[in-house]
Amino acid sequence: MEYVSPEGLRLDGRRPMEMRQIRAEIGAVSKADGSAIFEMGNTKVIAAVYGPREVQNRNQQISSHALVRCEYSMANFSTGDRMRKPKGDRRSTEISLVIRQTMEACILTHLLPRSQIDIYVQVLQADGGTRSACINAATLALADAGIPMRDLVTSCSAGYLNSTPLLDLNYVEDSAGGPDVTLGILPKLDKVTLLQVNFHVLFSPFFFSSQKVN
């Protein structure tokens, strides 16, 4: 399949290094302390933040900094596949961990000891780049909640198909089997807080993940 035409255009009309249209809305959930809707092309995500508040389970309370929790999910209508996925499946658990670790790297948790911050992220419509969209939505929701942060995390994916590097993959490109990377950065601090690389070798995916502020 040809993902970039001889004229240098992708299937959706973009250039290889061109991102999809981005749209963001703050305060989408009235009862949350902070919330946001974030769209990257046809991918649409909503995030809600509750906290800082008292730790619900005292056994999890941390005296030196805040406890950050994250729950990721996909709406049953978010893709063409209407199969109901069980709550807490492996992929959802892994992405929840990625988002939590990425957010922990930017939240000034030491300023909020003995408290709890809950981040809920749900994919309303999926067309590739859901991980990046979730991180961007969570960042905006945290800012809307007034949570102190070192910087705002920004995230995007990129891939390599038919010897051509592509920025901000959509679902068709993401499913093509080429290597891809998801990156999260703190732009003002010029630090990397998320780096995930996915290689597809002989139909056996190799996955590397790192969440660290250098």
C-alpha positions as CSV (number, residue, x, y, z in Angstrom):
1,M,0.0,0.0,0.0
2,E,1.2,3.5,-0.9
3,Y,1.0,5.8,2.2
4,V,2.7,8.8,0.5
5,S,1.8,9.7,-3.1
6,P,4.4,10.7,-5.6
7,E,3.2,14.3,-5.0
8,G,4.3,13.9,-1.4
9,L,0.8,13.7,0.1
10,R,-0.5,11.1,2.7
11,L,-3.8,9.4,2.5
12,D,-5.6,12.2,4.4
13,G,-3.9,14.9,2.3
14,R,-1.2,15.9,4.8
15,R,2.5,16.3,4.1
16,P,4.8,13.7,5.9
17,M,5.8,16.2,8.6
18,E,2.4,17.8,9.0
19,M,0.3,17.3,12.1
20,R,-3.5,16.9,12.1
21,Q,-5.7,19.7,13.1
22,I,-5.8,20.2,16.9
23,R,-8.7,21.5,19.0
24,A,-8.9,21.8,22.8
25,E,-11.6,22.8,25.2
26,I,-11.2,23.5,28.9
27,G,-13.9,22.9,31.6
28,A,-15.9,20.3,29.8
29,V,-16.9,18.4,33.0
30,S,-18.6,20.8,35.4
31,K,-18.3,18.7,38.5
32,A,-14.6,17.9,38.1
33,D,-11.9,20.2,39.6
34,G,-10.4,20.4,36.1
35,S,-11.2,18.9,32.8
36,A,-10.5,19.1,29.1
37,I,-11.5,17.8,25.7
38,F,-8.6,17.3,23.2
39,E,-8.9,16.4,19.6
40,M,-6.1,15.4,17.2
41,G,-7.7,15.0,13.8
42,N,-10.5,12.4,14.3
43,T,-9.1,11.3,17.6
44,K,-11.1,12.8,20.5
45,V,-10.3,12.4,24.2
46,I,-11.9,13.7,27.4
47,A,-10.0,14.1,30.7
48,A,-11.2,14.9,34.2
49,V,-9.1,15.7,37.3
50,Y,-10.3,15.5,40.9
51,G,-8.0,16.8,43.6
52,P,-5.9,17.5,45.4
53,R,-8.1,16.0,48.0
54,E,-7.8,13.7,51.1
55,V,-6.4,10.3,50.4
56,Q,-9.3,7.8,50.3
57,N,-7.3,4.9,51.4
58,R,-5.1,6.0,54.4
59,N,-2.7,3.1,53.7
60,Q,-1.8,4.7,50.5
61,Q,-1.1,8.2,52.0
62,I,2.4,9.5,51.4
63,S,3.7,12.0,53.9
64,S,6.3,13.6,51.5
65,H,4.2,14.1,48.4
66,A,0.9,13.6,46.7
67,L,-0.5,10.3,45.4
68,V,-1.3,10.4,41.7
69,R,-3.7,7.9,40.3
70,C,-4.9,7.5,36.7
71,E,-7.6,5.5,34.9
72,Y,-7.7,5.2,31.2
73,S,-10.6,3.7,29.2
74,M,-12.0,3.6,25.7
75,A,-15.7,4.2,25.1
76,N,-17.4,1.2,23.4
77,F,-18.4,3.4,20.5
78,S,-14.9,4.9,20.0
79,T,-13.9,2.6,17.2
80,G,-15.7,0.6,14.5
81,D,-15.3,-2.5,16.7
82,R,-18.3,-2.6,19.0
83,M,-16.9,-5.4,21.2
84,R,-17.1,-4.6,24.8
85,K,-13.7,-4.7,26.4
86,P,-13.3,-5.8,30.0
87,K,-12.4,-3.1,32.5
88,G,-8.8,-3.3,33.5
89,D,-7.6,-5.1,30.5
90,R,-3.8,-5.3,29.9
91,R,-3.7,-2.4,27.4
92,S,-5.8,-0.1,29.5
93,T,-3.7,-0.9,32.6
94,E,-0.4,-0.2,30.6
95,I,-1.7,3.1,29.2
96,S,-3.0,4.2,32.6
97,L,0.5,3.6,34.0
98,V,2.1,5.5,31.1
99,I,-0.1,8.5,31.7
100,R,0.4,8.5,35.4
101,Q,4.1,8.3,35.2
102,T,4.2,11.1,32.6
103,M,2.0,13.3,34.7
104,E,4.0,12.6,37.9
105,A,7.1,13.9,36.1
106,C,5.6,17.3,35.7
107,I,3.4,17.7,38.8
108,L,5.0,19.3,41.8
109,T,3.8,16.5,44.1
110,H,6.1,17.6,47.0
111,L,3.9,20.8,47.4
112,L,0.9,18.6,48.0
113,P,1.8,16.1,50.7
114,R,-0.7,13.6,52.1
115,S,-3.1,14.4,49.3
116,Q,-4.5,12.5,46.3
117,I,-4.9,13.5,42.6
118,D,-7.1,11.4,40.4
119,I,-6.9,11.6,36.6
120,Y,-9.6,10.0,34.5
121,V,-9.1,9.8,30.7
122,Q,-11.5,8.4,28.2
123,V,-11.2,8.0,24.4
124,L,-14.4,9.1,22.8
125,Q,-13.2,8.6,19.2
126,A,-10.1,6.7,18.1
127,D,-8.2,7.3,14.9
128,G,-4.5,6.8,15.9
129,G,-2.4,8.8,18.4
130,T,-4.7,8.1,21.3
131,R,-1.8,7.9,23.8
132,S,-0.6,11.4,22.8
133,A,-4.1,12.8,22.8
134,C,-4.7,11.4,26.3
135,I,-1.5,12.9,27.7
136,N,-2.3,16.3,26.1
137,A,-5.9,16.2,27.5
138,A,-4.6,15.2,31.0
139,T,-2.1,18.1,31.0
140,L,-4.8,20.6,30.2
141,A,-7.2,19.2,32.8
142,L,-4.4,19.4,35.5
143,A,-3.8,23.0,34.5
144,D,-7.6,23.7,34.6
145,A,-7.6,22.2,38.2
146,G,-4.8,24.6,39.3
147,I,-2.4,21.7,40.0
148,P,1.1,23.1,40.4
149,M,3.4,21.8,37.6
150,R,6.9,22.2,36.4
151,D,5.7,22.6,32.8
152,L,2.9,21.5,30.5
153,V,3.6,18.1,28.9
154,T,3.1,18.0,25.1
155,S,3.0,14.7,23.2
156,C,2.9,13.5,19.7
157,S,3.7,10.3,17.7
158,A,5.8,9.6,14.7
159,G,6.5,6.6,12.5
160,Y,8.4,5.2,9.5
161,L,6.6,3.7,6.6
162,N,7.9,2.7,3.2
163,S,11.2,4.5,3.9
164,T,9.4,7.7,4.8
165,P,9.2,9.3,8.3
166,L,5.6,10.4,9.2
167,L,4.5,12.8,12.0
168,D,1.3,12.3,14.0
169,L,0.1,8.9,12.7
170,N,-3.6,8.2,12.1
171,Y,-5.1,4.7,12.6
172,V,-4.3,3.4,9.1
173,E,-0.7,4.5,9.3
174,D,-0.3,3.3,12.9
175,S,-1.7,-0.2,11.9
176,A,0.6,-0.6,8.9
177,G,3.3,-2.4,11.0
178,G,6.1,0.1,10.8
179,P,8.2,1.2,13.8
180,D,6.7,4.1,15.7
181,V,7.6,6.4,18.7
182,T,5.5,8.4,21.1
183,L,7.3,11.3,22.7
184,G,6.3,13.6,25.6
185,I,8.3,16.7,26.4
186,L,8.4,19.6,28.8
187,P,9.0,22.3,26.2
188,K,10.1,25.2,28.5
189,L,12.4,22.9,30.4
190,D,13.6,21.1,27.2
191,K,13.2,17.8,29.0
192,V,11.8,14.4,27.9
193,T,9.2,12.9,30.1
194,L,8.0,10.1,27.9
195,L,9.7,8.0,25.2
196,Q,8.0,4.8,23.9
197,V,9.3,2.9,20.9
198,N,7.4,0.1,19.2
199,F,9.2,-2.2,16.7
200,H,7.4,-4.8,14.6
201,V,9.9,-7.5,13.7
202,L,8.7,-10.7,12.0
203,F,5.2,-10.1,13.4
204,S,6.6,-10.1,17.0
205,P,6.4,-6.6,18.5
206,F,9.2,-5.3,20.6
207,F,8.2,-2.6,23.1
208,F,10.4,-0.3,25.0
209,S,9.1,2.3,27.3
210,S,10.8,5.0,29.4
211,Q,9.3,7.8,31.6
212,K,12.1,10.0,32.9
213,V,12.8,13.6,33.2
214,N,16.5,14.0,32.2
